[in-house]
Amino acid sequence: MEFEFVCGCCGAECVAFAERGGFWNNRFYLDTFWCWNCGEENTTPPGPWTPAYED
Ligand SMILES: [Zn+2]
């Protein structure tokens, strides 16, 4: 599932894919994402995250 994150360096909105996992398969795992705009590697913030789209 993809989530929206805001780059802490330049403020651009980034979309990153997080793996689903955990006992109930309802947790998402993503440690870092790369900003498409400035190339900075960001640590994902604490949840809840914003889904990139509804499905
Ligand atoms: Zn950036």
mmCIF file of the protein (N, C-alpha, C, O) and its ligand, coordinates in Angstrom:
data_MODEL
# 
_entry.id   MODEL 
# 
loop_
_entity.id 
_entity.type 
_entity.pdbx_number_of_molecules 
1 polymer     1 
2 non-polymer 1 
# 
_entity_poly.entity_id                      1 
_entity_poly.type                           'polypeptide(L)' 
_entity_poly.nstd_linkage                   no 
_entity_poly.nstd_monomer                   no 
_entity_poly.pdbx_seq_one_letter_code       MEFEFVCGCCGAECVAFAERGGFWNNRFYLDTFWCWNCGEENTTPPGPWTPAYED 
_entity_poly.pdbx_seq_one_letter_code_can   MEFEFVCGCCGAECVAFAERGGFWNNRFYLDTFWCWNCGEENTTPPGPWTPAYED 
_entity_poly.pdbx_strand_id                 A 
# 
loop_
_entity_poly_seq.entity_id 
_entity_poly_seq.num 
_entity_poly_seq.mon_id 
_entity_poly_seq.hetero 
1 1  MET n 
1 2  GLU n 
1 3  PHE n 
1 4  GLU n 
1 5  PHE n 
1 6  VAL n 
1 7  CYS n 
1 8  GLY n 
1 9  CYS n 
1 10 CYS n 
1 11 GLY n 
1 12 ALA n 
1 13 GLU n 
1 14 CYS n 
1 15 VAL n 
1 16 ALA n 
1 17 PHE n 
1 18 ALA n 
1 19 GLU n 
1 20 ARG n 
1 21 GLY n 
1 22 GLY n 
1 23 PHE n 
1 24 TRP n 
1 25 ASN n 
1 26 ASN n 
1 27 ARG n 
1 28 PHE n 
1 29 TYR n 
1 30 LEU n 
1 31 ASP n 
1 32 THR n 
1 33 PHE n 
1 34 TRP n 
1 35 CYS n 
1 36 TRP n 
1 37 ASN n 
1 38 CYS n 
1 39 GLY n 
1 40 GLU n 
1 41 GLU n 
1 42 ASN n 
1 43 THR n 
1 44 THR n 
1 45 PRO n 
1 46 PRO n 
1 47 GLY n 
1 48 PRO n 
1 49 TRP n 
1 50 THR n 
1 51 PRO n 
1 52 ALA n 
1 53 TYR n 
1 54 GLU n 
1 55 ASP n 
# 
loop_
_struct_asym.id 
_struct_asym.entity_id 
A 1 
B 2 
# 
loop_
_chem_comp.id 
_chem_comp.type 
_chem_comp.mon_nstd_flag 
ALA 'L-peptide linking' y 
ARG 'L-peptide linking' y 
ASN 'L-peptide linking' y 
ASP 'L-peptide linking' y 
CYS 'L-peptide linking' y 
GLU 'L-peptide linking' y 
GLY 'peptide linking'   y 
LEU 'L-peptide linking' y 
MET 'L-peptide linking' y 
PHE 'L-peptide linking' y 
PRO 'L-peptide linking' y 
THR 'L-peptide linking' y 
TRP 'L-peptide linking' y 
TYR 'L-peptide linking' y 
VAL 'L-peptide linking' y 
ZN  non-polymer         . 
# 
_pdbx_entity_nonpoly.entity_id   2 
_pdbx_entity_nonpoly.name        ? 
_pdbx_entity_nonpoly.comp_id     ZN 
# 
_pdbx_nonpoly_scheme.asym_id         B 
_pdbx_nonpoly_scheme.entity_id       2 
_pdbx_nonpoly_scheme.mon_id          ZN 
_pdbx_nonpoly_scheme.ndb_seq_num     1 
_pdbx_nonpoly_scheme.pdb_seq_num     101 
_pdbx_nonpoly_scheme.auth_seq_num    101 
_pdbx_nonpoly_scheme.pdb_mon_id      ZN 
_pdbx_nonpoly_scheme.auth_mon_id     ZN 
_pdbx_nonpoly_scheme.pdb_strand_id   A 
_pdbx_nonpoly_scheme.pdb_ins_code    . 
# 
loop_
_atom_site.group_PDB 
_atom_site.id 
_atom_site.type_symbol 
_atom_site.label_atom_id 
_atom_site.label_alt_id 
_atom_site.label_comp_id 
_atom_site.label_asym_id 
_atom_site.label_entity_id 
_atom_site.label_seq_id 
_atom_site.pdbx_PDB_ins_code 
_atom_site.Cartn_x 
_atom_site.Cartn_y 
_atom_site.Cartn_z 
_atom_site.occupancy 
_atom_site.B_iso_or_equiv 
_atom_site.pdbx_formal_charge 
_atom_site.auth_seq_id 
_atom_site.auth_comp_id 
_atom_site.auth_asym_id 
_atom_site.auth_atom_id 
_atom_site.pdbx_PDB_model_num 
ATOM   1   N  N  . MET A 1 1  ? 0.846   -1.185  0.000  1.00 0.00 ? 1   MET A N  1 
ATOM   2   C  CA . MET A 1 1  ? 0.000   0.000   0.000  1.00 0.00 ? 1   MET A CA 1 
ATOM   3   C  C  . MET A 1 1  ? 0.888   1.245   0.000  1.00 0.00 ? 1   MET A C  1 
ATOM   4   O  O  . MET A 1 1  ? 1.936   1.274   0.646  1.00 0.00 ? 1   MET A O  1 
ATOM   5   N  N  . GLU A 1 2  ? 0.457   2.263   -0.729 1.00 0.00 ? 2   GLU A N  1 
ATOM   6   C  CA . GLU A 1 2  ? 1.261   3.478   -0.848 1.00 0.00 ? 2   GLU A CA 1 
ATOM   7   C  C  . GLU A 1 2  ? 0.729   4.569   0.069  1.00 0.00 ? 2   GLU A C  1 
ATOM   8   O  O  . GLU A 1 2  ? -0.479  4.730   0.248  1.00 0.00 ? 2   GLU A O  1 
ATOM   9   N  N  . PHE A 1 3  ? 1.655   5.300   0.637  1.00 0.00 ? 3   PHE A N  1 
ATOM   10  C  CA . PHE A 1 3  ? 1.306   6.383   1.554  1.00 0.00 ? 3   PHE A CA 1 
ATOM   11  C  C  . PHE A 1 3  ? 1.971   7.665   1.107  1.00 0.00 ? 3   PHE A C  1 
ATOM   12  O  O  . PHE A 1 3  ? 2.991   7.661   0.417  1.00 0.00 ? 3   PHE A O  1 
ATOM   13  N  N  . GLU A 1 4  ? 1.363   8.760   1.520  1.00 0.00 ? 4   GLU A N  1 
ATOM   14  C  CA . GLU A 1 4  ? 1.933   10.071  1.236  1.00 0.00 ? 4   GLU A CA 1 
ATOM   15  C  C  . GLU A 1 4  ? 2.747   10.541  2.427  1.00 0.00 ? 4   GLU A C  1 
ATOM   16  O  O  . GLU A 1 4  ? 2.324   10.432  3.578  1.00 0.00 ? 4   GLU A O  1 
ATOM   17  N  N  . PHE A 1 5  ? 3.918   11.062  2.125  1.00 0.00 ? 5   PHE A N  1 
ATOM   18  C  CA . PHE A 1 5  ? 4.768   11.644  3.162  1.00 0.00 ? 5   PHE A CA 1 
ATOM   19  C  C  . PHE A 1 5  ? 5.266   12.995  2.665  1.00 0.00 ? 5   PHE A C  1 
ATOM   20  O  O  . PHE A 1 5  ? 5.353   13.241  1.462  1.00 0.00 ? 5   PHE A O  1 
ATOM   21  N  N  . VAL A 1 6  ? 5.583   13.846  3.601  1.00 0.00 ? 6   VAL A N  1 
ATOM   22  C  CA . VAL A 1 6  ? 6.142   15.140  3.237  1.00 0.00 ? 6   VAL A CA 1 
ATOM   23  C  C  . VAL A 1 6  ? 7.640   15.118  3.544  1.00 0.00 ? 6   VAL A C  1 
ATOM   24  O  O  . VAL A 1 6  ? 8.054   14.755  4.645  1.00 0.00 ? 6   VAL A O  1 
ATOM   25  N  N  . CYS A 1 7  ? 8.431   15.505  2.570  1.00 0.00 ? 7   CYS A N  1 
ATOM   26  C  CA . CYS A 1 7  ? 9.874   15.526  2.755  1.00 0.00 ? 7   CYS A CA 1 
ATOM   27  C  C  . CYS A 1 7  ? 10.252  16.550  3.825  1.00 0.00 ? 7   CYS A C  1 
ATOM   28  O  O  . CYS A 1 7  ? 9.807   17.697  3.776  1.00 0.00 ? 7   CYS A O  1 
ATOM   29  N  N  . GLY A 1 8  ? 11.061  16.139  4.776  1.00 0.00 ? 8   GLY A N  1 
ATOM   30  C  CA . GLY A 1 8  ? 11.484  17.038  5.834  1.00 0.00 ? 8   GLY A CA 1 
ATOM   31  C  C  . GLY A 1 8  ? 12.524  18.040  5.381  1.00 0.00 ? 8   GLY A C  1 
ATOM   32  O  O  . GLY A 1 8  ? 12.830  18.993  6.099  1.00 0.00 ? 8   GLY A O  1 
ATOM   33  N  N  . CYS A 1 9  ? 13.066  17.833  4.203  1.00 0.00 ? 9   CYS A N  1 
ATOM   34  C  CA . CYS A 1 9  ? 14.124  18.706  3.690  1.00 0.00 ? 9   CYS A CA 1 
ATOM   35  C  C  . CYS A 1 9  ? 13.550  19.833  2.832  1.00 0.00 ? 9   CYS A C  1 
ATOM   36  O  O  . CYS A 1 9  ? 13.874  21.003  3.041  1.00 0.00 ? 9   CYS A O  1 
ATOM   37  N  N  . CYS A 1 10 ? 12.694  19.479  1.862  1.00 0.00 ? 10  CYS A N  1 
ATOM   38  C  CA . CYS A 1 10 ? 12.195  20.487  0.923  1.00 0.00 ? 10  CYS A CA 1 
ATOM   39  C  C  . CYS A 1 10 ? 10.686  20.671  0.994  1.00 0.00 ? 10  CYS A C  1 
ATOM   40  O  O  . CYS A 1 10 ? 10.158  21.605  0.390  1.00 0.00 ? 10  CYS A O  1 
ATOM   41  N  N  . GLY A 1 11 ? 9.973   19.802  1.718  1.00 0.00 ? 11  GLY A N  1 
ATOM   42  C  CA . GLY A 1 11 ? 8.531   19.956  1.872  1.00 0.00 ? 11  GLY A CA 1 
ATOM   43  C  C  . GLY A 1 11 ? 7.710   19.365  0.746  1.00 0.00 ? 11  GLY A C  1 
ATOM   44  O  O  . GLY A 1 11 ? 6.489   19.517  0.735  1.00 0.00 ? 11  GLY A O  1 
ATOM   45  N  N  . ALA A 1 12 ? 8.347   18.692  -0.205 1.00 0.00 ? 12  ALA A N  1 
ATOM   46  C  CA . ALA A 1 12 ? 7.614   18.080  -1.306 1.00 0.00 ? 12  ALA A CA 1 
ATOM   47  C  C  . ALA A 1 12 ? 6.818   16.877  -0.813 1.00 0.00 ? 12  ALA A C  1 
ATOM   48  O  O  . ALA A 1 12 ? 7.240   16.176  0.106  1.00 0.00 ? 12  ALA A O  1 
ATOM   49  N  N  . GLU A 1 13 ? 5.662   16.646  -1.432 1.00 0.00 ? 13  GLU A N  1 
ATOM   50  C  CA . GLU A 1 13 ? 4.882   15.458  -1.121 1.00 0.00 ? 13  GLU A CA 1 
ATOM   51  C  C  . GLU A 1 13 ? 5.456   14.269  -1.869 1.00 0.00 ? 13  GLU A C  1 
ATOM   52  O  O  . GLU A 1 13 ? 5.675   14.322  -3.079 1.00 0.00 ? 13  GLU A O  1 
ATOM   53  N  N  . CYS A 1 14 ? 5.695   13.198  -1.130 1.00 0.00 ? 14  CYS A N  1 
ATOM   54  C  CA . CYS A 1 14 ? 6.265   11.995  -1.717 1.00 0.00 ? 14  CYS A CA 1 
ATOM   55  C  C  . CYS A 1 14 ? 5.309   10.841  -1.488 1.00 0.00 ? 14  CYS A C  1 
ATOM   56  O  O  . CYS A 1 14 ? 4.612   10.799  -0.475 1.00 0.00 ? 14  CYS A O  1 
ATOM   57  N  N  . VAL A 1 15 ? 5.274   9.909   -2.422 1.00 0.00 ? 15  VAL A N  1 
ATOM   58  C  CA . VAL A 1 15 ? 4.478   8.690   -2.279 1.00 0.00 ? 15  VAL A CA 1 
ATOM   59  C  C  . VAL A 1 15 ? 5.439   7.524   -2.193 1.00 0.00 ? 15  VAL A C  1 
ATOM   60  O  O  . VAL A 1 15 ? 6.314   7.362   -3.044 1.00 0.00 ? 15  VAL A O  1 
ATOM   61  N  N  . ALA A 1 16 ? 5.271   6.705   -1.152 1.00 0.00 ? 16  ALA A N  1 
ATOM   62  C  CA . ALA A 1 16 ? 6.178   5.580   -0.946 1.00 0.00 ? 16  ALA A CA 1 
ATOM   63  C  C  . ALA A 1 16 ? 5.369   4.335   -0.615 1.00 0.00 ? 16  ALA A C  1 
ATOM   64  O  O  . ALA A 1 16 ? 4.324   4.407   0.031  1.00 0.00 ? 16  ALA A O  1 
ATOM   65  N  N  . PHE A 1 17 ? 5.868   3.205   -1.066 1.00 0.00 ? 17  PHE A N  1 
ATOM   66  C  CA . PHE A 1 17 ? 5.192   1.933   -0.843 1.00 0.00 ? 17  PHE A CA 1 
ATOM   67  C  C  . PHE A 1 17 ? 5.653   1.310   0.466  1.00 0.00 ? 17  PHE A C  1 
ATOM   68  O  O  . PHE A 1 17 ? 6.854   1.204   0.715  1.00 0.00 ? 17  PHE A O  1 
ATOM   69  N  N  . ALA A 1 18 ? 4.706   0.896   1.306  1.00 0.00 ? 18  ALA A N  1 
ATOM   70  C  CA . ALA A 1 18 ? 5.020   0.229   2.563  1.00 0.00 ? 18  ALA A CA 1 
ATOM   71  C  C  . ALA A 1 18 ? 4.521   -1.206  2.510  1.00 0.00 ? 18  ALA A C  1 
ATOM   72  O  O  . ALA A 1 18 ? 3.399   -1.471  2.080  1.00 0.00 ? 18  ALA A O  1 
ATOM   73  N  N  . GLU A 1 19 ? 5.370   -2.129  2.954  1.00 0.00 ? 19  GLU A N  1 
ATOM   74  C  CA . GLU A 1 19 ? 4.996   -3.538  2.990  1.00 0.00 ? 19  GLU A CA 1 
ATOM   75  C  C  . GLU A 1 19 ? 3.967   -3.792  4.089  1.00 0.00 ? 19  GLU A C  1 
ATOM   76  O  O  . GLU A 1 19 ? 4.081   -3.269  5.197  1.00 0.00 ? 19  GLU A O  1 
ATOM   77  N  N  . ARG A 1 20 ? 2.971   -4.597  3.766  1.00 0.00 ? 20  ARG A N  1 
ATOM   78  C  CA . ARG A 1 20 ? 1.985   -5.009  4.753  1.00 0.00 ? 20  ARG A CA 1 
ATOM   79  C  C  . ARG A 1 20 ? 2.513   -6.220  5.502  1.00 0.00 ? 20  ARG A C  1 
ATOM   80  O  O  . ARG A 1 20 ? 3.121   -7.106  4.901  1.00 0.00 ? 20  ARG A O  1 
ATOM   81  N  N  . GLY A 1 21 ? 2.284   -6.266  6.809  1.00 0.00 ? 21  GLY A N  1 
ATOM   82  C  CA . GLY A 1 21 ? 2.757   -7.410  7.569  1.00 0.00 ? 21  GLY A CA 1 
ATOM   83  C  C  . GLY A 1 21 ? 2.170   -7.424  8.961  1.00 0.00 ? 21  GLY A C  1 
ATOM   84  O  O  . GLY A 1 21 ? 1.182   -6.744  9.240  1.00 0.00 ? 21  GLY A O  1 
ATOM   85  N  N  . GLY A 1 22 ? 2.786   -8.205  9.835  1.00 0.00 ? 22  GLY A N  1 
ATOM   86  C  CA . GLY A 1 22 ? 2.295   -8.323  11.195 1.00 0.00 ? 22  GLY A CA 1 
ATOM   87  C  C  . GLY A 1 22 ? 1.328   -9.479  11.332 1.00 0.00 ? 22  GLY A C  1 
ATOM   88  O  O  . GLY A 1 22 ? 0.900   -10.063 10.337 1.00 0.00 ? 22  GLY A O  1 
ATOM   89  N  N  . PHE A 1 23 ? 0.987   -9.805  12.556 1.00 0.00 ? 23  PHE A N  1 
ATOM   90  C  CA . PHE A 1 23 ? 0.155   -10.978 12.832 1.00 0.00 ? 23  PHE A CA 1 
ATOM   91  C  C  . PHE A 1 23 ? -1.205  -10.890 12.140 1.00 0.00 ? 23  PHE A C  1 
ATOM   92  O  O  . PHE A 1 23 ? -1.681  -11.875 11.576 1.00 0.00 ? 23  PHE A O  1 
ATOM   93  N  N  . TRP A 1 24 ? -1.827  -9.717  12.182 1.00 0.00 ? 24  TRP A N  1 
ATOM   94  C  CA . TRP A 1 24 ? -3.148  -9.536  11.580 1.00 0.00 ? 24  TRP A CA 1 
ATOM   95  C  C  . TRP A 1 24 ? -3.039  -8.972  10.168 1.00 0.00 ? 24  TRP A C  1 
ATOM   96  O  O  . TRP A 1 24 ? -4.043  -8.628  9.544  1.00 0.00 ? 24  TRP A O  1 
ATOM   97  N  N  . ASN A 1 25 ? -1.826  -8.884  9.685  1.00 0.00 ? 25  ASN A N  1 
ATOM   98  C  CA . ASN A 1 25 ? -1.597  -8.348  8.346  1.00 0.00 ? 25  ASN A CA 1 
ATOM   99  C  C  . ASN A 1 25 ? -2.160  -6.938  8.207  1.00 0.00 ? 25  ASN A C  1 
ATOM   100 O  O  . ASN A 1 25 ? -2.597  -6.533  7.130  1.00 0.00 ? 25  ASN A O  1 
ATOM   101 N  N  . ASN A 1 26 ? -2.141  -6.210  9.297  1.00 0.00 ? 26  ASN A N  1 
ATOM   102 C  CA . ASN A 1 26 ? -2.725  -4.866  9.275  1.00 0.00 ? 26  ASN A CA 1 
ATOM   103 C  C  . ASN A 1 26 ? -1.721  -3.799  9.687  1.00 0.00 ? 26  ASN A C  1 
ATOM   104 O  O  . ASN A 1 26 ? -2.091  -2.663  9.987  1.00 0.00 ? 26  ASN A O  1 
ATOM   105 N  N  . ARG A 1 27 ? -0.468  -4.173  9.697  1.00 0.00 ? 27  ARG A N  1 
ATOM   106 C  CA . ARG A 1 27 ? 0.579   -3.190  9.967  1.00 0.00 ? 27  ARG A CA 1 
ATOM   107 C  C  . ARG A 1 27 ? 1.364   -2.939  8.692  1.00 0.00 ? 27  ARG A C  1 
ATOM   108 O  O  . ARG A 1 27 ? 1.413   -3.788  7.802  1.00 0.00 ? 27  ARG A O  1 
ATOM   109 N  N  . PHE A 1 28 ? 1.978   -1.760  8.612  1.00 0.00 ? 28  PHE A N  1 
ATOM   110 C  CA . PHE A 1 28 ? 2.755   -1.419  7.435  1.00 0.00 ? 28  PHE A CA 1 
ATOM   111 C  C  . PHE A 1 28 ? 4.166   -1.061  7.864  1.00 0.00 ? 28  PHE A C  1 
ATOM   112 O  O  . PHE A 1 28 ? 4.383   -0.403  8.881  1.00 0.00 ? 28  PHE A O  1 
ATOM   113 N  N  . TYR A 1 29 ? 5.105   -1.507  7.072  1.00 0.00 ? 29  TYR A N  1 
ATOM   114 C  CA . TYR A 1 29 ? 6.506   -1.346  7.435  1.00 0.00 ? 29  TYR A CA 1 
ATOM   115 C  C  . TYR A 1 29 ? 7.247   -0.555  6.372  1.00 0.00 ? 29  TYR A C  1 
ATOM   116 O  O  . TYR A 1 29 ? 7.314   -0.948  5.208  1.00 0.00 ? 29  TYR A O  1 
ATOM   117 N  N  . LEU A 1 30 ? 7.794   0.557   6.798  1.00 0.00 ? 30  LEU A N  1 
ATOM   118 C  CA . LEU A 1 30 ? 8.637   1.367   5.927  1.00 0.00 ? 30  LEU A CA 1 
ATOM   119 C  C  . LEU A 1 30 ? 9.507   2.243   6.819  1.00 0.00 ? 30  LEU A C  1 
ATOM   120 O  O  . LEU A 1 30 ? 8.995   3.035   7.610  1.00 0.00 ? 30  LEU A O  1 
ATOM   121 N  N  . ASP A 1 31 ? 10.798  2.101   6.690  1.00 0.00 ? 31  ASP A N  1 
ATOM   122 C  CA . ASP A 1 31 ? 11.715  2.836   7.569  1.00 0.00 ? 31  ASP A CA 1 
ATOM   123 C  C  . ASP A 1 31 ? 12.091  4.207   6.991  1.00 0.00 ? 31  ASP A C  1 
ATOM   124 O  O  . ASP A 1 31 ? 12.142  5.213   7.699  1.00 0.00 ? 31  ASP A O  1 
ATOM   125 N  N  . THR A 1 32 ? 12.345  4.205   5.706  1.00 0.00 ? 32  THR A N  1 
ATOM   126 C  CA . THR A 1 32 ? 12.780  5.458   5.068  1.00 0.00 ? 32  THR A CA 1 
ATOM   127 C  C  . THR A 1 32 ? 12.171  5.550   3.676  1.00 0.00 ? 32  THR A C  1 
ATOM   128 O  O  . THR A 1 32 ? 11.777  4.542   3.090  1.00 0.00 ? 32  THR A O  1 
ATOM   129 N  N  . PHE A 1 33 ? 12.102  6.755   3.163  1.00 0.00 ? 33  PHE A N  1 
ATOM   130 C  CA . PHE A 1 33 ? 11.704  6.954   1.764  1.00 0.00 ? 33  PHE A CA 1 
ATOM   131 C  C  . PHE A 1 33 ? 12.600  8.023   1.151  1.00 0.00 ? 33  PHE A C  1 
ATOM   132 O  O  . PHE A 1 33 ? 13.153  8.873   1.849  1.00 0.00 ? 33  PHE A O  1 
ATOM   133 N  N  . TRP A 1 34 ? 12.726  7.961   -0.152 1.00 0.00 ? 34  TRP A N  1 
ATOM   134 C  CA . TRP A 1 34 ? 13.567  8.918   -0.880 1.00 0.00 ? 34  TRP A CA 1 
ATOM   135 C  C  . TRP A 1 34 ? 12.686  9.985   -1.482 1.00 0.00 ? 34  TRP A C  1 
ATOM   136 O  O  . TRP A 1 34 ? 11.662  9.690   -2.098 1.00 0.00 ? 34  TRP A O  1 
ATOM   137 N  N  . CYS A 1 35 ? 13.089  11.226  -1.300 1.00 0.00 ? 35  CYS A N  1 
ATOM   138 C  CA . CYS A 1 35 ? 12.353  12.339  -1.898 1.00 0.00 ? 35  CYS A CA 1 
ATOM   139 C  C  . CYS A 1 35 ? 12.624  12.391  -3.391 1.00 0.00 ? 35  CYS A C  1 
ATOM   140 O  O  . CYS A 1 35 ? 13.777  12.362  -3.822 1.00 0.00 ? 35  CYS A O  1 
ATOM   141 N  N  . TRP A 1 36 ? 11.551  12.470  -4.187 1.00 0.00 ? 36  TRP A N  1 
ATOM   142 C  CA . TRP A 1 36 ? 11.706  12.554  -5.642 1.00 0.00 ? 36  TRP A CA 1 
ATOM   143 C  C  . TRP A 1 36 ? 12.244  13.918  -6.045 1.00 0.00 ? 36  TRP A C  1 
ATOM   144 O  O  . TRP A 1 36 ? 12.830  14.069  -7.118 1.00 0.00 ? 36  TRP A O  1 
ATOM   145 N  N  . ASN A 1 37 ? 12.046  14.906  -5.189 1.00 0.00 ? 37  ASN A N  1 
ATOM   146 C  CA . ASN A 1 37 ? 12.367  16.283  -5.574 1.00 0.00 ? 37  ASN A CA 1 
ATOM   147 C  C  . ASN A 1 37 ? 13.823  16.643  -5.269 1.00 0.00 ? 37  ASN A C  1 
ATOM   148 O  O  . ASN A 1 37 ? 14.543  17.134  -6.138 1.00 0.00 ? 37  ASN A O  1 
ATOM   149 N  N  . CYS A 1 38 ? 14.244  16.397  -4.040 1.00 0.00 ? 38  CYS A N  1 
ATOM   150 C  CA . CYS A 1 38 ? 15.590  16.830  -3.654 1.00 0.00 ? 38  CYS A CA 1 
ATOM   151 C  C  . CYS A 1 38 ? 16.537  15.659  -3.435 1.00 0.00 ? 38  CYS A C  1 
ATOM   152 O  O  . CYS A 1 38 ? 17.738  15.865  -3.264 1.00 0.00 ? 38  CYS A O  1 
ATOM   153 N  N  . GLY A 1 39 ? 16.008  14.415  -3.438 1.00 0.00 ? 39  GLY A N  1 
ATOM   154 C  CA . GLY A 1 39 ? 16.868  13.253  -3.316 1.00 0.00 ? 39  GLY A CA 1 
ATOM   155 C  C  . GLY A 1 39 ? 17.257  12.906  -1.891 1.00 0.00 ? 39  GLY A C  1 
ATOM   156 O  O  . GLY A 1 39 ? 18.055  11.996  -1.666 1.00 0.00 ? 39  GLY A O  1 
ATOM   157 N  N  . GLU A 1 40 ? 16.701  13.620  -0.935 1.00 0.00 ? 40  GLU A N  1 
ATOM   158 C  CA . GLU A 1 40 ? 17.030  13.368  0.458  1.00 0.00 ? 40  GLU A CA 1 
ATOM   159 C  C  . GLU A 1 40 ? 16.348  12.083  0.931  1.00 0.00 ? 40  GLU A C  1 
ATOM   160 O  O  . GLU A 1 40 ? 15.217  11.791  0.543  1.00 0.00 ? 40  GLU A O  1 
ATOM   161 N  N  . GLU A 1 41 ? 17.058  11.314  1.783  1.00 0.00 ? 41  GLU A N  1 
ATOM   162 C  CA . GLU A 1 41 ? 16.439  10.144  2.396  1.00 0.00 ? 41  GLU A CA 1 
ATOM   163 C  C  . GLU A 1 41 ? 15.795  10.569  3.702  1.00 0.00 ? 41  GLU A C  1 
ATOM   164 O  O  . GLU A 1 41 ? 16.458  11.120  4.581  1.00 0.00 ? 41  GLU A O  1 
ATOM   165 N  N  . ASN A 1 42 ? 14.507  10.314  3.827  1.00 0.00 ? 42  ASN A N  1 
ATOM   166 C  CA . ASN A 1 42 ? 13.731  10.714  5.001  1.00 0.00 ? 42  ASN A CA 1 
ATOM   167 C  C  . ASN A 1 42 ? 13.348  9.498   5.831  1.00 0.00 ? 42  ASN A C  1 
ATOM   168 O  O  . ASN A 1 42 ? 13.068  8.430   5.287  1.00 0.00 ? 42  ASN A O  1 
ATOM   169 N  N  . THR A 1 43 ? 13.339  9.661   7.131  1.00 0.00 ? 43  THR A N  1 
ATOM   170 C  CA . THR A 1 43 ? 12.782  8.642   8.012  1.00 0.00 ? 43  THR A CA 1 
ATOM   171 C  C  . THR A 1 43 ? 11.276  8.846   8.079  1.00 0.00 ? 43  THR A C  1 
ATOM   172 O  O  . THR A 1 43 ? 10.806  9.972   8.242  1.00 0.00 ? 43  THR A O  1 
ATOM   173 N  N  . THR A 1 44 ? 10.521  7.764   7.954  1.00 0.00 ? 44  THR A N  1 
ATOM   174 C  CA . THR A 1 44 ? 9.064   7.900   8.000  1.00 0.00 ? 44  THR A CA 1 
ATOM   175 C  C  . THR A 1 44 ? 8.618   8.354   9.382  1.00 0.00 ? 44  THR A C  1 
ATOM   176 O  O  . THR A 1 44 ? 9.173   7.910   10.387 1.00 0.00 ? 44  THR A O  1 
ATOM   177 N  N  . PRO A 1 45 ? 7.625   9.229   9.445  1.00 0.00 ? 45  PRO A N  1 
ATOM   178 C  CA . PRO A 1 45 ? 7.131   9.726   10.734 1.00 0.00 ? 45  PRO A CA 1 
ATOM   179 C  C  . PRO A 1 45 ? 6.278   8.672   11.429 1.00 0.00 ? 45  PRO A C  1 
ATOM   180 O  O  . PRO A 1 45 ? 5.876   7.692   10.802 1.00 0.00 ? 45  PRO A O  1 
ATOM   181 N  N  . PRO A 1 46 ? 5.998   8.863   12.721 1.00 0.00 ? 46  PRO A N  1 
ATOM   182 C  CA . PRO A 1 46 ? 5.061   7.975   13.399 1.00 0.00 ? 46  PRO A CA 1 
ATOM   183 C  C  . PRO A 1 46 ? 3.694   8.047   12.725 1.00 0.00 ? 46  PRO A C  1 
ATOM   184 O  O  . PRO A 1 46 ? 3.327   9.082   12.169 1.00 0.00 ? 46  PRO A O  1 
ATOM   185 N  N  . GLY A 1 47 ? 2.945   6.955   12.774 1.00 0.00 ? 47  GLY A N  1 
ATOM   186 C  CA . GLY A 1 47 ? 1.631   6.924   12.150 1.00 0.00 ? 47  GLY A CA 1 
ATOM   187 C  C  . GLY A 1 47 ? 0.623   7.773   12.908 1.00 0.00 ? 47  GLY A C  1 
ATOM   188 O  O  . GLY A 1 47 ? 0.982   8.343   13.938 1.00 0.00 ? 47  GLY A O  1 
ATOM   189 N  N  . PRO A 1 48 ? -0.597  7.887   12.460 1.00 0.00 ? 48  PRO A N  1 
ATOM   190 C  CA . PRO A 1 48 ? -1.092  7.260   11.226 1.00 0.00 ? 48  PRO A CA 1 
ATOM   191 C  C  . PRO A 1 48 ? -0.598  7.971   9.979  1.00 0.00 ? 48  PRO A C  1 
ATOM   192 O  O  . PRO A 1 48 ? -0.438  9.191   9.958  1.00 0.00 ? 48  PRO A O  1 
ATOM   193 N  N  . TRP A 1 49 ? -0.362  7.184   8.947  1.00 0.00 ? 49  TRP A N  1 
ATOM   194 C  CA . TRP A 1 49 ? 0.085   7.723   7.669  1.00 0.00 ? 49  TRP A CA 1 
ATOM   195 C  C  . TRP A 1 49 ? -1.123  7.994   6.792  1.00 0.00 ? 49  TRP A C  1 
ATOM   196 O  O  . TRP A 1 49 ? -2.208  7.454   7.005  1.00 0.00 ? 49  TRP A O  1 
ATOM   197 N  N  . THR A 1 50 ? -0.907  8.836   5.809  1.00 0.00 ? 50  THR A N  1 
ATOM   198 C  CA . THR A 1 50 ? -1.980  9.181   4.870  1.00 0.00 ? 50  THR A CA 1 
ATOM   199 C  C  . THR A 1 50 ? -1.890  8.277   3.636  1.00 0.00 ? 50  THR A C  1 
ATOM   200 O  O  . THR A 1 50 ? -0.883  8.293   2.929  1.00 0.00 ? 50  THR A O  1 
ATOM   201 N  N  . PRO A 1 51 ? -2.936  7.491   3.378  1.00 0.00 ? 51  PRO A N  1 
ATOM   202 C  CA . PRO A 1 51 ? -2.916  6.665   2.166  1.00 0.00 ? 51  PRO A CA 1 
ATOM   203 C  C  . PRO A 1 51 ? -2.817  7.542   0.922  1.00 0.00 ? 51  PRO A C  1 
ATOM   204 O  O  . PRO A 1 51 ? -3.407  8.621   0.869  1.00 0.00 ? 51  PRO A O  1 
ATOM   205 N  N  . ALA A 1 52 ? -2.078  7.081   -0.067 1.00 0.00 ? 52  ALA A N  1 
ATOM   206 C  CA . ALA A 1 52 ? -1.895  7.867   -1.278 1.00 0.00 ? 52  ALA A CA 1 
ATOM   207 C  C  . ALA A 1 52 ? -3.150  7.864   -2.146 1.00 0.00 ? 52  ALA A C  1 
ATOM   208 O  O  . ALA A 1 52 ? -3.347  8.768   -2.958 1.00 0.00 ? 52  ALA A O  1 
ATOM   209 N  N  . TYR A 1 53 ? -3.991  6.861   -1.978 1.00 0.00 ? 53  TYR A N  1 
ATOM   210 C  CA . TYR A 1 53 ? -5.245  6.789   -2.735 1.00 0.00 ? 53  TYR A CA 1 
ATOM   211 C  C  . TYR A 1 53 ? -6.192  5.846   -2.018 1.00 0.00 ? 53  TYR A C  1 
ATOM   212 O  O  . TYR A 1 53 ? -5.773  5.022   -1.205 1.00 0.00 ? 53  TYR A O  1 
ATOM   213 N  N  . GLU A 1 54 ? -7.461  5.973   -2.325 1.00 0.00 ? 54  GLU A N  1 
ATOM   214 C  CA . GLU A 1 54 ? -8.456  5.079   -1.754 1.00 0.00 ? 54  GLU A CA 1 
ATOM   215 C  C  . GLU A 1 54 ? -8.584  3.848   -2.632 1.00 0.00 ? 54  GLU A C  1 
ATOM   216 O  O  . GLU A 1 54 ? -8.539  3.939   -3.858 1.00 0.00 ? 54  GLU A O  1 
ATOM   217 N  N  . ASP A 1 55 ? -8.744  2.701   -1.999 1.00 0.00 ? 55  ASP A N  1 
ATOM   218 C  CA . ASP A 1 55 ? -8.993  1.506   -2.806 1.00 0.00 ? 55  ASP A CA 1 
ATOM   219 C  C  . ASP A 1 55 ? -9.962  0.569   -2.104 1.00 0.00 ? 55  ASP A C  1 
ATOM   220 O  O  . ASP A 1 55 ? -10.291 -0.491  -2.636 1.00 0.00 ? 55  ASP A O  1 
HETATM 221 ZN ZN . ZN  B 2 .  ? 12.828  16.737  -0.583 1.00 0.00 2 101 ZN  A ZN 1 
# 
